[in-house]
Amino acid sequence: MKLRTRGRFNVKRWSKAISDRVFGSEFDRKLRLARRDCRRDFVFGWNRGLGDVALGLVPLFARIRTRIPDSRIVVFTRADLADAFALTDVDALHVVPGLDRGVAIEPAAAAAALGIALPESAIVVADPDPTRWLDGRRREHPPVLRWNSRWNTLADRMLPDLDSDIGIGAHVNSETARYYGYVKDWPAAAWRELFARFPASRRVRWLLFGNTASCLFPQSNVVDLRGRTDLRELLAVIRTRCRVLVAPDSGVLTMAYYLADAFPLDVVSLWSDPRQGILKQSCASPNPRLRHTPLVGRHDDVRNLSVTAVASAVEAALARSIATARTGDEAELAS
């Protein structure tokens, strides 16, 4: 078994993986302890990325539910992740105020500061390591994010119905590149050229997603929603207004991909490292109507993806979307 980190053999990770295979991971041992001592409360601290809530924590939660059906899962996290956990099956969620990403959370101290009493028998998982704990078991519990149909109306606050226009969502910046040792984002100039190839005259409306408008896209058929939505509002827009989503490896891509609701969506994803994110997870979307086209940049660099290659994938996605809509209309008329 060889483990590498961006092309380098990783001795430390290799030794940990061997130990996990022989003795079980720290998470395996916690589960065994909980079953042996009839402990049902699990308390997690989480202050990492948005996408890893679905990719890592949801499968861990599913393992707990499978092994201990009457378990109770409590999470302490930062404010901007609260909506993400609303899509999971956690029993209680507590927001630690004023918390920046990456700052360690000690659940017992956080609970005390918030005036929350934790059961003395609780299994505390202060620093989860899903990447390690799910090694070799990623398909055992595929990620599933719950969607409440009542949330669809959240899109109405952001923009009216697009009528006959086709909405294409674009997450133009992953906004997490500083946490990784490689480039994750397609250049802004490439995005502008892509938007120009699908102008308003084609009845296309581009909807931009993200936390901040770091660069401007002045095309007339671009609706900039960056910084104007929370996560559930953003997903509601994708759910009700978008037929296509173009995005780099990011939390937005991951959350949309694992949304457990049946709606037509073509996803075109842009990658530097195909050994990450939903490609590494290698699980089908729980949305049976989602179609996925991943594009990997030459030499594992997303900047090497040409505008023509991405535009061809979007063109194909639009053709499928139009065909699907036509089929749906015909079925409705026939009924």
Summary of the structure (lengths in Angstrom):
residues: 335
radius of gyration: 21.2
end to end distance: 56.3
largest distance: 65.9
contacts: 1016
relative contact order: 0.12
helix: 42%
strand: 19%
